[in-house]
Amino acid sequence: MDLDRPLTAERIAVGPAQPVALITGASSGIGMALAEVFARNGHEIVLLARRLPQLTAIAERIRAEGHKLPHVLAVDLARPNASDFIARELSVRKLEPSYLINNAGYGLLGPAHRLDRSDQLAMIDLNCRVLTDLSLRFIEPLARQRGGILNVASIAGFIPGPGMSVYNATKAYVISFSEGLRRELRPKGIRVTALCPGPVPTEFQARAGIMDVHYPKGFEQRAADVALQGYRGLMRGRGVVVPGAHNKIVPLLPRFFSRGFIAEMVYRRLRRWDDA
């Protein structure tokens, strides 16, 4: 796909656009589960991720379950002009977001000074810049459709995260940005929700290198359960959704313990490296 191709007047579709739920990072895990939830609830959806074969398989499975065949958009969000390409393709297909689900993102386990600096900067770019770009780009259609934005954050965003310092910081940004944007967009009729799951066994953990970290019983949640709670929270206009009773403890920790104490406890739990 040519992401650098300019959008010309001849290629802009005319006529009313079809409202869709645009889901990034939809090829696996929570993104795939969110696609299934939106489809079950009657939404026409656009699956967006890098991996076309996985997206196509998910789209076919959704259709086999009796729902409308999702649109598929294979694009690497790391490309600087990816959001221009997305907007162009939606226009060509006569689609416009009524719901935007910013799920794409990743984390890395290890001391920040040892992890690859470029990888960590790319993490900030995807987890924060791309999410912000897409959230702001589609305000007009979201307002027209009186829809909403679901930003997938994490309970990690509520606490300092030595061992995943950059990741936790990006998710703190997502939570803060979502809460602020929610208030700003309320007069436009746009709902904004930050979905903050705890550990979810998905490809995310393999990518982050945390497959052998064992969490206390009750903290892990299934992707399907997280997606359903996120969907319900968005439709009900909730600002922050934390799935799972045990995970709801995490946002409360800074009220009772110093951030330094929390950082020390997190460091001891996640540490898999020596102190050299």
C-alpha positions in Angstrom: 0.0 0.0 0.0 1.3 3.4 -0.9 1.1 5.5 2.3 2.7 8.5 0.5 0.0 8.7 -2.2 -1.6 12.2 -1.9 -5.4 12.5 -1.4 -6.8 14.1 -4.4 -10.3 15.5 -4.9 -11.0 12.8 -7.5 -10.5 10.1 -4.9 -12.7 11.6 -2.1 -15.9 9.7 -2.0 -19.1 11.7 -2.1 -22.4 11.0 -0.4 -23.2 10.0 3.2 -20.6 8.0 4.9 -21.3 4.7 6.8 -20.5 4.9 10.5 -18.0 2.3 11.7 -16.0 1.3 14.8 -12.3 1.7 13.9 -10.2 -0.7 16.0 -6.4 -0.6 16.0 -4.3 -3.5 17.0 -7.1 -5.7 16.0 -5.1 -8.8 14.9 -4.9 -10.5 18.3 -5.6 -10.2 22.0 -7.8 -7.5 23.4 -8.1 -5.8 20.0 -9.5 -9.0 18.5 -11.8 -9.4 21.4 -13.1 -5.9 21.1 -13.8 -6.4 17.4 -15.9 -9.4 18.3 -17.8 -7.5 21.0 -18.6 -4.6 18.7 -19.7 -6.9 15.9 -22.0 -8.8 18.3 -23.6 -5.5 19.2 -24.4 -4.6 15.7 -21.6 -2.3 14.8 -20.0 -2.2 11.4 -16.2 -2.4 12.1 -12.8 -1.7 10.5 -10.0 -4.0 11.6 -6.7 -2.3 11.6 -3.2 -3.8 12.2 0.0 -4.7 10.3 -0.8 -8.3 9.6 -3.2 -8.8 6.8 -3.6 -12.6 7.0 -4.6 -12.4 10.7 -7.0 -9.6 10.0 -8.6 -11.5 7.1 -9.0 -14.6 9.3 -10.7 -12.6 12.1 -13.0 -10.9 9.6 -14.1 -14.2 8.1 -14.7 -15.7 11.5 -16.9 -12.7 12.5 -18.9 -13.1 9.3 -19.2 -16.8 9.9 -20.8 -16.0 13.2 -23.6 -14.2 11.4 -22.3 -10.6 11.5 -21.5 -8.2 8.7 -18.1 -8.8 7.2 -15.6 -6.3 8.7 -13.5 -4.0 6.6 -9.8 -4.8 6.8 -7.1 -2.2 6.7 -3.5 -3.4 6.9 -1.2 -0.5 7.9 1.9 0.0 10.1 1.0 2.7 12.6 4.7 3.3 13.1 4.8 5.1 9.7 4.8 8.9 10.3 2.0 9.4 7.8 -0.1 6.4 8.8 -3.1 8.4 10.1 -3.2 10.3 6.7 -3.4 7.0 5.0 -6.2 5.8 7.3 -8.2 8.9 6.8 -7.8 8.6 3.1 -8.8 5.0 2.9 -11.9 5.6 5.1 -12.9 8.4 2.8 -12.5 6.3 -0.3 -14.6 3.5 1.2 -17.3 6.0 2.3 -16.7 5.2 5.9 -16.4 7.4 9.0 -15.6 6.5 12.6 -18.5 6.6 15.0 -16.3 4.9 17.5 -12.5 4.9 17.7 -10.8 2.1 19.7 -7.1 2.9 20.2 -5.8 -0.5 21.2 -2.5 -0.7 19.4 0.6 -0.6 21.7 3.3 -2.6 23.3 5.6 -2.8 26.3 9.1 -4.0 27.1 10.4 -5.6 30.3 13.9 -4.6 31.6 15.8 -1.6 32.9 15.4 1.4 30.7 19.1 2.0 30.4 19.6 -1.6 29.1 16.8 -1.8 26.7 17.2 -0.6 23.1 16.7 3.1 23.1 15.1 3.2 19.6 12.6 0.5 20.7 11.6 2.5 23.7 11.2 5.7 21.7 9.1 3.7 19.2 7.0 2.5 22.1 6.3 6.1 23.2 5.5 7.0 19.6 2.9 4.2 19.2 1.4 4.2 22.7 1.1 8.0 22.9 1.7 9.9 19.7 -0.4 7.7 17.4 -3.2 7.4 19.9 -3.3 11.1 20.3 -3.1 11.7 16.5 -6.0 9.4 15.8 -8.1 10.7 18.7 -7.8 14.3 17.5 -8.1 13.6 13.8 -11.6 12.1 13.9 -13.3 14.5 16.3 -15.6 15.9 13.6 -17.1 12.5 12.5 -17.2 11.3 16.1 -19.2 14.4 17.1 -21.5 14.0 14.0 -22.2 10.4 15.0 -22.3 11.2 18.7 -20.0 8.3 19.3 -16.9 7.8 21.4 -13.2 6.9 21.9 -12.0 3.9 23.8 -8.3 4.3 24.7 -6.7 1.0 26.0 -4.4 1.9 28.9 -3.4 -0.3 31.8 -3.4 -0.5 35.5 0.3 0.1 35.1 -0.5 3.7 34.3 -1.5 4.3 37.9 1.8 3.4 39.5 5.6 3.9 38.8 7.1 1.0 37.0 10.7 0.2 37.4 11.4 -2.7 35.1 8.9 -1.3 32.7 9.5 2.4 33.3 8.8 3.7 29.8 5.7 1.5 29.3 4.1 2.6 32.6 4.8 6.2 31.8 3.1 5.9 28.4 0.0 4.4 30.0 -0.1 7.1 32.6 -0.2 9.5 29.7 -3.1 7.6 28.1 -5.1 7.8 31.3 -4.5 11.5 31.9 -5.1 12.4 28.2 -8.3 10.4 28.1 -9.7 12.0 31.3 -8.9 15.5 30.1 -10.2 14.8 26.6 -13.4 13.4 28.0 -14.3 16.6 29.7 -13.4 18.7 26.7 -15.5 16.6 24.3 -18.5 16.2 26.5 -20.3 19.2 24.9 -19.9 17.6 21.5 -21.6 14.4 22.7 -18.4 12.3 22.4 -17.7 9.8 25.1 -14.1 9.0 26.0 -13.2 6.0 28.2 -9.8 4.8 29.3 -9.8 1.0 29.6 -7.2 -0.1 32.2 -6.8 -3.9 32.3 -4.4 -5.8 34.4 -2.4 -8.8 33.1 -4.1 -10.5 30.1 -2.5 -13.6 28.5 -2.0 -12.3 25.0 0.8 -11.8 22.4 1.5 -8.5 24.3 3.2 -10.4 27.1 5.4 -12.4 24.7 6.4 -9.2 22.9 7.2 -7.5 26.2 9.3 -10.5 27.4 7.2 -11.1 30.5 5.9 -14.6 29.8 7.6 -16.1 33.0 6.3 -13.4 35.4 3.6 -14.9 37.6 0.9 -12.6 39.0 -1.0 -13.2 42.2 -4.2 -15.2 41.7 -7.2 -13.1 40.7 -5.3 -10.4 38.7 -5.2 -12.0 35.3 -8.3 -11.5 33.1 -9.4 -13.0 29.8 -9.2 -10.7 26.8 -12.9 -11.4 26.1 -13.9 -10.2 29.6 -11.8 -7.1 29.4 -13.2 -6.3 26.0 -16.8 -6.7 27.2 -16.3 -4.5 30.2 -14.5 -1.9 28.1 -17.4 -1.8 25.6 -20.0 -1.5 28.3 -18.1 1.2 30.0 -17.8 3.2 26.8 -21.5 2.9 26.0 -22.4 4.0 29.6 -20.1 7.0 29.4 -17.6 5.9 32.1 -14.3 7.7 32.3 -12.1 4.9 33.5 -12.8 1.2 33.4 -10.6 -1.2 35.5 -11.7 -4.8 34.8 -11.4 -7.3 37.7 -12.0 -6.8 41.4 -8.4 -7.4 42.3 -7.1 -5.0 39.7 -9.2 -2.2 41.2 -6.9 -2.2 44.2 -4.0 -0.8 42.0 -5.3 2.7 41.4 -5.8 3.1 45.1 -2.3 2.2 46.1 -0.9 5.8 45.8 -3.4 6.9 48.3 -2.0 4.7 51.0 1.7 4.3 50.1 4.4 6.6 48.9 5.3 6.3 45.2 8.8 5.4 46.2 7.6 2.5 48.3 5.4 1.3 45.4 8.3 1.6 43.0 10.5 -0.6 45.3 7.8 -3.3 45.5 7.3 -3.3 41.7 11.0 -3.5 41.1 11.4 -6.4 43.4 8.6 -8.3 41.8 9.5 -7.8 38.2 13.3 -7.9 38.5 14.9 -10.6 36.4 18.3 -9.0 36.0 21.2 -8.4 38.4 22.1 -5.0 39.7 25.2 -4.5 37.7 
